[in-house]
């Protein structure tokens, strides 16, 4: 029998269903990832609801939850009160915001499964969404996001960097003296610097975009090695193009 539950949530993905509805994959704070049928959103009358289903939209939901079925229904849906716009957004920065949201969403969509709640990860992502504004720290978000999410997934890199083990092994997830699938010296040092900054809450290293871009690409390789279902990742290509 279905129970009615209230939860905050982040939209991950939607798929058309029937003539006017969608199936939405949603990351809820209370229940983890869940899939819901949302009726009538692909009509003129339902346009407002469909606008709420953009990548990483932060919502307040009232949902029906029946443990016997994978697909449930949403009773009420509204933009989370803290995300209501307080001022007009900077239109010139909108492409960067959108590209970052697509990137962050695809990471979650391809790594999270319908399982136990992960409230700490939810809170981290929600905070990132709230601060998608022009400060310079956003230049580092693709790297720090991948590293932080890896901790929640249990595949975080071990920061054992030293003069004797200066190269990061993508397969072993740690620094070593040599190996076939390792980052080169400068990339390994950069990864160590990012891990150190996250651990100590110090400023991220100041490096050119090209080096950050290459590190993002290699971290995605790291995800592919350690997560068997992590395939066909695309949004980083758009993100790199927008940030150039």
C-alpha positions in Angstrom: 0.0 0.0 0.0 1.3 3.5 -0.9 2.3 6.0 1.7 2.5 9.7 1.2 6.0 11.2 1.9 7.5 14.7 1.7 11.1 15.1 0.5 13.4 17.6 -1.2 14.8 16.3 -4.5 17.1 16.9 -7.5 16.1 16.1 -11.0 18.5 13.7 -12.8 16.8 12.6 -16.0 13.4 12.5 -17.8 12.1 10.1 -20.4 8.8 10.7 -22.4 6.1 8.2 -21.4 2.8 7.7 -23.1 1.5 10.8 -25.0 1.7 13.5 -22.4 3.7 12.2 -19.4 7.3 11.6 -18.4 9.2 9.1 -16.3 11.6 11.2 -14.1 14.6 9.8 -12.4 14.9 11.9 -9.2 17.5 11.9 -6.5 15.5 12.4 -3.2 17.2 13.3 0.0 15.1 11.0 2.1 14.9 7.9 -0.1 17.8 8.1 -2.5 17.2 7.7 -6.3 13.6 7.0 -7.3 11.6 6.9 -10.5 8.3 8.7 -10.8 5.6 8.9 -13.5 4.5 12.6 -13.9 1.3 12.8 -15.8 0.3 15.6 -18.2 3.5 17.6 -18.2 4.0 17.5 -22.0 0.9 19.5 -22.8 0.3 23.3 -23.0 -1.5 23.2 -19.7 1.4 21.3 -18.0 4.2 23.5 -19.4 5.0 25.0 -15.9 5.5 21.6 -14.4 7.8 20.6 -17.3 9.9 23.7 -16.7 10.6 22.4 -13.2 12.1 19.2 -14.5 15.4 20.7 -15.8 18.7 19.1 -14.8 19.4 19.5 -11.1 16.2 21.4 -10.5 15.9 21.5 -6.7 12.3 20.6 -5.8 10.0 20.1 -2.8 7.9 17.0 -3.5 5.0 15.1 -2.0 5.1 11.6 -3.4 3.4 8.3 -3.2 5.8 5.6 -2.2 4.8 1.9 -2.7 7.8 -0.4 -2.0 6.2 -3.0 -4.2 6.7 -1.0 -7.4 9.6 0.7 -9.1 7.4 3.5 -10.6 5.5 5.7 -8.2 3.6 9.0 -8.7 4.2 12.6 -7.6 1.3 14.3 -5.8 2.7 17.8 -5.4 5.8 19.5 -6.9 7.3 23.0 -6.4 10.6 24.7 -6.7 12.5 24.4 -3.4 12.0 27.7 -1.5 15.7 28.4 -1.1 16.1 28.3 -4.9 13.5 30.9 -5.8 15.3 33.6 -7.7 16.0 36.7 -5.7 17.4 38.8 -8.6 17.7 38.6 -12.4 20.4 36.1 -13.5 23.5 37.3 -15.4 22.5 36.1 -18.9 26.1 36.1 -20.1 26.9 33.4 -17.5 23.9 31.2 -18.3 25.7 28.9 -20.8 28.4 28.1 -18.2 25.8 27.4 -15.5 23.8 25.2 -17.9 27.0 23.3 -19.0 28.0 22.7 -15.4 24.6 21.5 -14.4 24.5 19.0 -17.3 28.0 17.8 -16.3 27.1 17.4 -12.6 23.8 15.7 -13.5 25.4 13.2 -15.9 27.9 12.2 -13.2 25.1 11.4 -10.8 22.8 9.8 -13.5 25.5 7.4 -14.5 26.7 6.5 -11.1 23.8 6.4 -8.7 21.4 3.5 -8.5 18.1 3.1 -6.8 19.3 2.2 -3.3 19.7 3.6 0.1 19.5 7.3 0.9 22.7 9.4 0.6 21.7 12.6 2.4 25.3 13.9 2.7 25.9 13.6 -1.1 22.5 15.2 -1.7 23.4 18.1 0.5 26.8 18.5 -1.2 25.2 18.6 -4.7 22.4 21.0 -3.6 25.1 23.4 -2.2 27.0 23.3 -5.5 23.8 24.1 -7.4 23.1 27.1 -5.1 26.6 28.5 -5.7 26.7 28.3 -9.5 27.6 31.9 -9.8 30.6 33.6 -11.5 33.3 33.4 -8.7 36.6 32.0 -9.7 36.2 28.8 -7.6 33.8 27.6 -10.4 36.8 27.1 -12.6 37.8 24.3 -10.3 34.3 22.8 -9.8 34.6 20.0 -12.5 37.7 18.6 -10.8 36.6 19.1 -7.2 33.1 17.7 -8.0 34.5 14.5 -9.5 36.8 14.0 -6.5 34.2 14.7 -3.9 31.5 12.5 -5.5 34.1 9.7 -5.7 34.3 9.7 -1.9 30.6 9.0 -1.6 30.9 6.2 -4.2 33.7 4.6 -2.3 36.3 5.0 -5.1 38.1 8.1 -3.8 41.8 8.4 -4.8 44.3 7.7 -2.0 46.6 10.7 -1.5 49.8 9.0 -0.6 51.9 11.2 -2.8 55.6 11.3 -2.0 59.0 11.7 -3.8 59.2 7.9 -3.9 55.7 7.4 -5.3 55.0 10.5 -7.4 52.8 9.1 -10.2 49.0 8.5 -9.7 47.9 5.0 -10.9 44.4 5.1 -12.5 44.0 1.4 -11.9 45.2 1.2 -8.3 43.7 4.5 -7.2 46.9 5.6 -5.4 50.3 7.1 -6.1 53.1 4.8 -7.1 56.6 4.8 -8.5 55.7 3.5 -12.0 53.0 1.8 -14.0 51.2 1.6 -17.3 48.0 3.6 -16.6 49.5 6.5 -14.6 49.2 10.2 -14.9 52.4 12.0 -15.9 54.4 13.9 -13.4 52.7 17.4 -13.7 49.2 15.9 -13.7 50.0 13.7 -10.7 51.2 16.7 -8.8 48.1 18.7 -9.8 45.8 15.9 -8.6 47.8 15.8 -5.3 47.3 19.5 -4.9 43.6 19.3 -5.4 43.2 16.4 -3.0 45.3 18.4 -0.4 43.1 21.5 -0.9 39.9 19.5 -0.4 41.3 17.9 2.7 42.6 21.1 4.2 40.0 23.6 2.9 42.8 25.6 1.3 42.5 27.4 -2.1 42.6 25.2 -5.2 45.8 25.4 -7.2 46.1 28.1 -9.8 46.6 26.4 -13.1 45.7 27.0 -16.8 42.4 25.8 -18.2 44.2 23.2 -20.4 45.7 21.4 -17.4 42.3 21.4 -15.6 40.6 20.1 -18.7 43.1 17.3 -19.1 42.7 16.3 -15.4 38.9 16.2 -15.8 39.4 13.8 -18.8 41.7 11.5 -16.8 39.4 11.5 -13.8 36.6 10.4 -16.1 38.9 7.6 -17.2 39.3 6.8 -13.6 35.6 6.5 -13.1 35.3 4.2 -16.2 37.9 1.9 -14.7 36.3 1.6 -11.3 32.6 1.8 -12.2 31.6 -0.9 -14.7 28.4 1.0 -15.8 30.1 4.3 -16.3 30.0 4.6 -20.1 29.2 7.0 -23.0 29.9 10.1 -20.9 29.3 13.2 -23.1 28.7 16.4 -21.2 32.3 17.1 -20.5 32.8 17.9 -24.2 30.2 20.6 -24.0 31.6 21.9 -20.8 35.1 22.2 -22.1 33.8 24.0 -25.2 31.9 26.5 -23.1 34.8 27.2 -20.7 37.3 27.9 -23.5 
